[in-house]
């Protein structure tokens, strides 16, 4: 991260031609630079028509100037926006002009970083801005707005408040151990830990759904060769993404497609068929299939309904990682004889035809239900993997505290576990953080945001 006491500038609109382009300035020299460009300082929070001029006084463009004085601006600093015509040439000329006047190019996410450092946003809200911009569905956008409005942060702070309250009682019991208060308070401590654990569970569930909305449910299509895995990918994507042939082993590498199903973003991966092979390239493809399954949120095990036995299904299911949610998909229903029943399978399955579209709506519904997002709720908040990691670490310290209390261990040990749990929660909102973490988070933002 560069110094935050200088003035930064960047385009807040995407590159390319458009109706307007917006140049954003933030920092101590924002007003002086704006006045040099426009010839006057616009009134605060009023759109002012101005001519943007170069160093020789020639007109570069004509547009609107808006001034947001500190501390009541997005970044907490003086902020000026120059709204010009959406020409890349004009935008570059205007950027060169403000750089010459003392601004420097903003790094990705630096405006939001300054808002965080100036207490205009906490870290969760800052991340929600990037998630809002990157929303791939209406549900994800609404969940990001709830996080931006502070819903996620409020629930984290409620947990912190509960931890602090319990810490106060535990520390008091330690300080007054000579008066034998510690043993008398153990039942109350246990009740408080149980209540906190329930709140952790509720928040973790909402955050998990929010992570799926933001990043998308990763679904790996797996199964034997020629079961129709690539055809299913093409059918779900609505485009011929994968090559489909009758030759077994056509798919050698992992193919990825991003789609939206029932308002839920899906990262669909088509993989090499699972079978024994002497082909070195196909072996590498199968290895990659297993690697993707280990990272997946859900697996679609696709089999050919016309020639698959329950024994084969059981063997294929056993190859999937333990605990990975899975759905058995019986493909090629269009090839079943009209006068004969399909092969008997005892494992619950969804029968489809990737060729005709039969059963695909049922499969889409199943994927939405598997993600827990079939019905949108007002408690879902956008979340990231780092949030889930911090919640898991905080919960682990809470569980260890419960174990120590049950074993009647020294209360000092319980107090330390509660402190560590509070520290982990502080990482979510940014109350406990590091420059390295901030750099990693904000570097993923858009420039100008």
C-alpha positions as CSV (number, residue, x, y, z in Angstrom):
1,X,0.0,0.0,0.0
2,X,1.2,3.5,-0.9
3,X,1.0,6.5,1.4
4,X,-2.5,7.7,2.2
5,X,-1.7,11.3,2.8
6,X,-1.4,12.3,-0.8
7,X,-4.1,13.0,-3.5
8,X,-5.2,10.2,-5.7
9,X,-7.2,10.2,-9.0
10,X,-8.8,7.5,-11.2
11,X,-11.7,7.0,-13.5
12,X,-14.7,5.6,-11.7
13,X,-16.4,4.5,-14.9
14,X,-15.3,1.5,-17.0
15,X,-12.9,2.0,-19.9
16,X,-14.3,2.5,-23.4
17,X,-16.8,4.8,-25.0
18,X,-20.0,5.8,-23.2
19,X,-22.4,8.7,-22.4
20,X,-20.1,10.0,-19.6
21,X,-16.8,9.3,-17.9
22,X,-16.3,10.2,-14.2
23,X,-12.9,11.1,-12.8
24,X,-12.7,10.9,-9.1
25,X,-10.2,12.9,-6.9
26,X,-9.6,12.3,-3.2
27,X,-7.1,13.9,-0.8
28,X,-5.8,17.2,0.5
29,X,-5.1,18.7,-3.0
30,X,-8.4,17.6,-4.5
31,X,-9.9,21.1,-4.2
32,X,-6.8,22.9,-5.5
33,X,-6.5,20.6,-8.5
34,X,-10.2,20.9,-9.3
35,X,-10.0,24.7,-9.1
36,X,-7.0,24.7,-11.5
37,X,-8.9,22.5,-14.0
38,X,-12.3,24.2,-13.8
39,X,-11.2,27.8,-13.0
40,X,-13.4,27.9,-9.9
41,X,-14.3,25.8,-6.9
42,X,-17.8,24.3,-7.2
43,X,-20.3,24.6,-4.3
44,X,-20.4,21.6,-2.0
45,X,-22.8,18.9,-3.2
46,X,-24.1,20.9,-6.2
47,X,-23.5,19.8,-9.8
48,X,-21.7,22.7,-11.5
49,X,-21.3,23.1,-15.2
50,X,-17.7,23.8,-16.0
51,X,-15.1,23.8,-18.8
52,X,-12.2,21.5,-18.1
53,X,-9.0,23.3,-19.2
54,X,-5.4,22.2,-19.9
55,X,-2.2,23.8,-18.7
56,X,-2.3,26.4,-21.6
57,X,-5.9,27.3,-20.9
58,X,-7.4,25.5,-23.8
59,X,-10.6,23.6,-23.3
60,X,-10.2,19.8,-22.9
61,X,-13.9,19.1,-22.3
62,X,-17.1,20.4,-20.8
63,X,-19.0,18.7,-18.0
64,X,-20.1,18.7,-14.4
65,X,-18.0,19.1,-11.2
66,X,-19.2,17.9,-7.8
67,X,-17.4,18.6,-4.5
68,X,-17.9,16.6,-1.4
69,X,-16.0,18.2,1.5
70,X,-14.3,16.2,4.3
71,X,-15.2,14.5,6.5
72,X,-18.7,13.9,5.0
73,X,-17.6,12.2,1.8
74,X,-17.1,8.6,0.8
75,X,-13.4,8.5,1.7
76,X,-13.6,10.9,4.6
77,X,-11.3,13.3,2.6
78,X,-12.1,16.1,0.2
79,X,-13.5,14.4,-2.9
80,X,-14.1,16.0,-6.3
81,X,-15.8,14.3,-9.2
82,X,-15.4,15.6,-12.8
83,X,-18.1,14.2,-15.1
84,X,-17.1,14.6,-18.7
85,X,-18.0,13.1,-22.1
86,X,-17.4,9.3,-22.4
87,X,-14.5,9.4,-24.8
88,X,-11.3,7.5,-23.8
89,X,-9.2,10.2,-25.5
90,X,-10.8,13.0,-23.4
91,X,-10.6,10.9,-20.2
92,X,-6.9,10.3,-20.8
93,X,-6.3,14.0,-21.4
94,X,-8.1,14.9,-18.2
95,X,-6.2,12.3,-16.2
96,X,-2.9,13.6,-17.5
97,X,-3.9,17.1,-16.5
98,X,-4.7,16.2,-12.9
99,X,-1.6,14.0,-12.6
100,X,0.5,17.0,-13.7
101,X,-1.2,19.1,-11.0
102,X,0.0,16.8,-8.2
103,X,-2.4,13.8,-8.1
104,X,-1.1,10.3,-8.5
105,X,-2.9,7.3,-10.0
106,X,-5.1,5.4,-7.4
107,X,-4.3,1.8,-6.8
108,X,-7.1,-0.8,-7.0
109,X,-9.6,-0.3,-4.2
110,X,-7.7,2.7,-2.8
111,X,-10.8,4.9,-2.4
112,X,-12.6,2.2,-0.4
113,X,-9.4,1.6,1.6
114,X,-9.3,5.3,2.6
115,X,-13.0,5.1,3.5
116,X,-12.0,2.2,5.8
117,X,-9.0,3.9,7.3
118,X,-11.0,7.1,8.0
119,X,-13.8,5.1,9.7
120,X,-16.4,5.7,7.0
121,X,-16.8,2.0,6.5
122,X,-15.7,-1.2,8.4
123,X,-13.9,-3.9,6.5
124,X,-17.0,-6.0,5.8
125,X,-18.8,-2.9,4.3
126,X,-15.8,-2.1,2.2
127,X,-15.7,-5.6,0.8
128,X,-19.5,-5.5,0.2
129,X,-18.9,-2.6,-2.2
130,X,-16.7,-4.8,-4.4
131,X,-19.2,-7.6,-4.1
132,X,-22.0,-5.3,-5.1
133,X,-20.2,-4.3,-8.2
134,X,-19.4,-7.9,-9.0
135,X,-22.9,-9.3,-8.3
136,X,-23.9,-12.0,-10.8
137,X,-27.5,-12.2,-9.7
138,X,-30.3,-10.0,-8.2
139,X,-30.1,-12.1,-5.0
140,X,-26.4,-11.5,-4.7
141,X,-26.9,-7.8,-5.2
142,X,-29.5,-7.6,-2.5
143,X,-27.3,-9.7,-0.1
144,X,-24.4,-7.3,-0.8
145,X,-26.6,-4.3,0.0
146,X,-27.5,-5.8,3.3
147,X,-23.8,-6.2,4.1
148,X,-23.1,-2.7,2.9
149,X,-25.9,-1.4,5.1
150,X,-24.1,-3.0,8.1
151,X,-26.3,-6.1,8.8
152,X,-23.3,-8.5,8.8
153,X,-21.2,-6.1,10.9
154,X,-24.0,-5.7,13.4
155,X,-24.3,-9.4,13.9
156,X,-20.6,-9.8,14.3
157,X,-20.5,-7.0,16.8
158,X,-23.4,-8.6,18.7
159,X,-21.2,-11.7,19.1
160,X,-18.3,-9.6,20.2
161,X,-20.5,-7.9,22.8
162,X,-21.6,-11.3,24.1
163,X,-18.0,-12.5,24.3
164,X,-16.9,-9.3,26.1
165,X,-19.8,-9.7,28.6
166,X,-18.7,-13.3,29.4
167,X,-15.1,-12.3,29.6
168,X,-15.9,-9.7,32.2
169,X,-17.7,-12.3,34.4
170,X,-14.9,-14.8,33.9
171,X,-12.2,-12.3,34.7
172,X,-14.1,-11.2,37.8
173,X,-14.3,-14.8,38.9
174,X,-10.5,-15.1,38.5
175,X,-9.9,-11.8,40.4
176,X,-12.1,-12.9,43.3
177,X,-11.0,-16.6,43.3
178,X,-10.3,-16.3,47.1
179,X,-14.0,-15.7,47.7
180,X,-14.9,-19.0,45.9
181,X,-17.0,-17.2,43.3
182,X,-15.5,-19.1,40.3
183,X,-17.2,-22.4,41.1
184,X,-20.6,-20.7,41.8
185,X,-20.5,-19.0,38.4
186,X,-19.6,-22.0,36.3
187,X,-23.2,-22.8,35.5
188,X,-23.8,-19.3,34.3
189,X,-20.6,-19.4,32.2
190,X,-21.8,-22.6,30.6
191,X,-25.2,-21.2,29.8
192,X,-23.6,-18.1,28.2
193,X,-21.3,-20.3,26.1
194,X,-24.3,-22.3,24.9
195,X,-26.2,-19.2,23.9
196,X,-23.2,-17.8,22.1
197,X,-22.7,-21.1,20.2
198,X,-26.3,-20.9,18.9
199,X,-25.7,-17.3,17.7
200,X,-22.4,-18.5,16.0
201,X,-24.3,-21.3,14.2
202,X,-27.0,-18.9,12.9
203,X,-24.4,-16.4,11.6
204,X,-22.2,-19.1,10.1
205,X,-25.2,-20.5,8.2
206,X,-26.2,-17.0,6.8
207,X,-22.5,-16.3,5.9
208,X,-22.2,-19.7,4.1
209,X,-25.2,-18.9,1.9
210,X,-23.8,-15.4,1.3
211,X,-20.5,-16.9,0.2
212,X,-22.3,-19.1,-2.3
213,X,-24.2,-16.0,-3.6
214,X,-21.0,-14.0,-4.0
215,X,-18.6,-16.6,-5.3
216,X,-21.1,-19.1,-6.8
217,X,-21.8,-22.7,-6.0
218,X,-19.0,-24.8,-7.5
219,X,-20.5,-27.8,-9.1
220,X,-18.4,-30.6,-10.6
221,X,-19.9,-32.8,-13.2
222,X,-18.3,-36.2,-12.7
223,X,-18.9,-39.8,-13.9
224,X,-17.8,-42.4,-16.4
225,X,-16.9,-41.6,-20.0
226,X,-19.7,-41.2,-22.5
227,X,-22.3,-40.7,-19.8
228,X,-23.2,-37.3,-21.2
229,X,-21.3,-35.0,-18.9
230,X,-20.3,-32.5,-21.6
231,X,-23.8,-32.6,-23.1
232,X,-25.2,-31.7,-19.6
233,X,-22.7,-28.8,-19.3
234,X,-23.8,-27.5,-22.7
235,X,-27.5,-27.9,-21.8
236,X,-27.2,-26.0,-18.5
237,X,-25.0,-23.3,-20.2
238,X,-27.3,-23.0,-23.2
239,X,-24.2,-23.0,-25.5
240,X,-21.9,-25.5,-27.1
241,X,-19.1,-24.9,-24.6
242,X,-17.8,-28.5,-24.5
243,X,-16.9,-30.7,-27.4
244,X,-19.2,-33.7,-27.6
245,X,-18.3,-36.9,-29.4
246,X,-19.1,-40.6,-29.2
247,X,-15.4,-41.3,-28.5
248,X,-14.7,-42.1,-24.8
249,X,-12.2,-39.8,-23.2
250,X,-12.9,-36.8,-25.4
251,X,-12.8,-34.4,-22.3
252,X,-9.2,-34.4,-21.0
253,X,-9.0,-31.0,-19.2
254,X,-11.4,-29.2,-16.8
255,X,-13.9,-27.0,-18.6
256,X,-15.5,-24.2,-16.7
257,X,-18.7,-22.2,-17.3
258,X,-20.5,-19.6,-15.2
259,X,-24.3,-19.6,-15.3
260,X,-27.1,-18.4,-13.1
261,X,-29.8,-20.8,-12.0
262,X,-32.8,-19.6,-10.0
263,X,-31.0,-16.4,-9.1
264,X,-28.0,-18.4,-7.9
265,X,-24.6,-18.2,-9.6
266,X,-23.1,-21.5,-10.5
267,X,-19.5,-22.4,-11.4
268,X,-20.0,-25.6,-13.5
269,X,-17.0,-27.8,-14.1
270,X,-17.0,-30.5,-16.8
271,X,-14.3,-33.1,-16.1
272,X,-12.6,-36.1,-17.6
273,X,-14.5,-39.4,-17.2
274,X,-13.6,-41.5,-14.2
275,X,-12.1,-44.9,-15.4
276,X,-8.9,-46.9,-15.4
277,X,-6.7,-45.7,-18.3
278,X,-3.2,-46.3,-19.7
279,X,-3.2,-43.0,-21.5
280,X,-0.9,-40.6,-19.7
281,X,-2.9,-37.5,-20.8
282,X,-6.2,-39.1,-19.8
283,X,-4.6,-40.1,-16.4
284,X,-3.7,-36.4,-15.8
285,X,-7.3,-35.4,-16.7
286,X,-8.6,-37.9,-14.2
287,X,-6.2,-36.6,-11.5
288,X,-7.5,-33.1,-12.1
289,X,-11.1,-34.4,-11.8
290,X,-10.3,-35.7,-8.3
291,X,-8.6,-32.5,-7.4
292,X,-11.6,-30.4,-8.5
293,X,-14.0,-32.8,-6.6
294,X,-11.9,-32.2,-3.4
295,X,-12.6,-28.4,-3.7
296,X,-16.2,-28.6,-4.9
297,X,-19.4,-27.5,-3.1
298,X,-21.5,-30.1,-4.9
299,X,-21.0,-33.0,-7.3
300,X,-23.3,-34.2,-10.1
301,X,-22.6,-37.8,-10.7
302,X,-23.8,-38.4,-14.3
303,X,-24.4,-42.0,-15.5
304,X,-26.0,-43.5,-18.6
305,X,-29.4,-44.8,-17.5
306,X,-29.5,-47.3,-20.3
307,X,-26.5,-49.4,-19.1
308,X,-25.8,-48.6,-15.5
309,X,-26.3,-51.0,-12.6
310,X,-26.6,-50.2,-8.9
311,X,-23.2,-51.8,-8.4
312,X,-21.6,-49.4,-10.8
313,X,-23.4,-46.4,-9.1
314,X,-22.2,-47.6,-5.7
315,X,-18.6,-47.8,-7.0
316,X,-18.8,-44.3,-8.5
317,X,-20.3,-42.8,-5.4
318,X,-17.5,-44.3,-3.3
319,X,-14.9,-42.4,-5.5
320,X,-16.4,-39.1,-4.4
321,X,-14.8,-37.3,-1.4
322,X,-16.5,-38.2,1.9
323,X,-19.0,-35.5,3.0
324,X,-19.3,-33.9,-0.5
325,X,-22.9,-33.3,-1.3
326,X,-23.9,-35.1,-4.4
327,X,-26.8,-35.6,-6.8
328,X,-27.1,-38.7,-9.0
329,X,-28.1,-37.8,-12.5
330,X,-29.3,-40.5,-14.8
331,X,-28.8,-39.2,-18.4
332,X,-30.0,-40.4,-21.8
333,X,-33.6,-40.9,-20.8
334,X,-34.5,-40.3,-24.5
335,X,-32.9,-43.6,-25.4
336,X,-35.0,-45.7,-23.0
337,X,-37.4,-48.0,-24.8
338,X,-41.0,-46.9,-24.6
339,X,-42.3,-50.3,-23.6
340,X,-39.7,-51.1,-20.9
341,X,-38.8,-49.8,-17.5
342,X,-35.4,-48.2,-16.8
343,X,-32.8,-50.2,-15.0
344,X,-33.6,-50.6,-11.3
345,X,-31.5,-48.2,-9.1
346,X,-32.0,-47.9,-5.4
347,X,-30.1,-44.6,-5.1
348,X,-32.4,-41.5,-5.4
349,X,-31.7,-39.9,-8.8
350,X,-32.9,-37.3,-11.2
351,X,-33.6,-38.7,-14.7
352,X,-32.8,-36.3,-17.5
353,X,-32.0,-36.1,-21.2
354,X,-29.3,-33.5,-21.9
355,X,-30.3,-33.9,-25.6
356,X,-34.0,-33.1,-25.3
357,X,-34.0,-31.1,-22.1
358,X,-36.2,-33.6,-20.2
359,X,-35.7,-33.3,-16.4
360,X,-33.4,-30.2,-16.6
361,X,-35.9,-28.0,-14.7
362,X,-36.0,-30.6,-11.9
363,X,-32.2,-30.6,-11.8
364,X,-32.1,-26.8,-11.6
365,X,-34.5,-26.9,-8.7
366,X,-32.4,-29.5,-7.0
367,X,-29.2,-27.4,-7.4
368,X,-31.0,-24.4,-5.9
369,X,-32.3,-26.4,-3.0
370,X,-28.9,-28.0,-2.4
371,X,-27.4,-24.5,-2.0
372,X,-30.1,-23.6,0.4
373,X,-31.0,-20.7,-1.8
374,X,-34.3,-21.9,-3.3
375,X,-36.1,-19.3,-1.2
376,X,-34.4,-16.0,-0.7
377,X,-34.3,-14.8,2.9
378,X,-33.7,-11.3,4.4
379,X,-31.1,-12.8,6.7
380,X,-28.7,-13.8,3.9
381,X,-25.6,-11.5,3.9
382,X,-22.8,-11.5,1.3
383,X,-19.7,-13.1,2.8
384,X,-16.3,-14.3,1.7
385,X,-14.1,-17.3,2.5
386,X,-12.0,-15.3,4.9
387,X,-15.2,-14.4,6.9
388,X,-16.1,-18.1,7.1
389,X,-12.5,-19.0,8.2
390,X,-12.6,-16.3,10.9
391,X,-16.0,-17.5,12.2
392,X,-14.8,-21.1,12.2
393,X,-11.7,-20.2,14.2
394,X,-13.7,-18.1,16.7
395,X,-16.2,-21.0,17.1
396,X,-13.3,-23.5,17.6
397,X,-12.0,-21.3,20.5
398,X,-15.6,-21.2,21.9
399,X,-15.9,-25.0,21.7
400,X,-12.5,-25.3,23.5
401,X,-13.7,-23.0,26.2
402,X,-16.8,-25.2,26.7
403,X,-14.6,-28.2,27.0
404,X,-12.3,-26.5,29.5
405,X,-15.2,-25.4,31.6
406,X,-16.7,-28.9,31.6
407,X,-13.4,-30.3,32.7
408,X,-13.2,-27.7,35.5
409,X,-9.9,-26.4,34.1
410,X,-8.5,-23.1,35.4
411,X,-10.6,-20.2,34.4
412,X,-7.5,-18.4,33.1
413,X,-7.6,-20.9,30.2
414,X,-11.2,-20.2,29.5
415,X,-10.5,-16.5,29.5
416,X,-7.7,-17.0,26.9
417,X,-10.0,-18.9,24.6
418,X,-12.6,-16.2,24.8
419,X,-9.9,-13.6,24.0
420,X,-8.8,-15.5,21.0
421,X,-12.4,-15.9,19.8
422,X,-12.9,-12.1,20.1
423,X,-9.7,-11.6,18.2
424,X,-10.8,-13.8,15.3
425,X,-14.1,-11.9,15.1
426,X,-12.3,-8.6,15.0
427,X,-10.5,-9.7,11.8
428,X,-13.9,-9.8,10.0
429,X,-14.8,-6.1,10.6
430,X,-11.2,-4.9,10.5
431,X,-10.9,-4.0,14.2
432,X,-8.0,-6.5,14.2
433,X,-6.1,-6.5,10.9
434,X,-2.7,-6.1,9.3
435,X,-1.3,-4.2,6.3
436,X,-0.7,-7.4,4.5
437,X,-4.4,-8.4,4.8
438,X,-5.6,-5.0,3.8
439,X,-3.4,-5.0,0.7
440,X,-4.7,-8.5,-0.3
441,X,-8.3,-7.5,0.2
442,X,-8.3,-4.1,-1.6
443,X,-6.1,-5.2,-4.5
444,X,-9.0,-7.2,-5.8
445,X,-11.2,-4.0,-6.1
446,X,-11.8,-2.1,-9.3
447,X,-9.5,0.9,-9.9
448,X,-11.5,4.0,-9.0
449,X,-13.6,2.3,-6.3
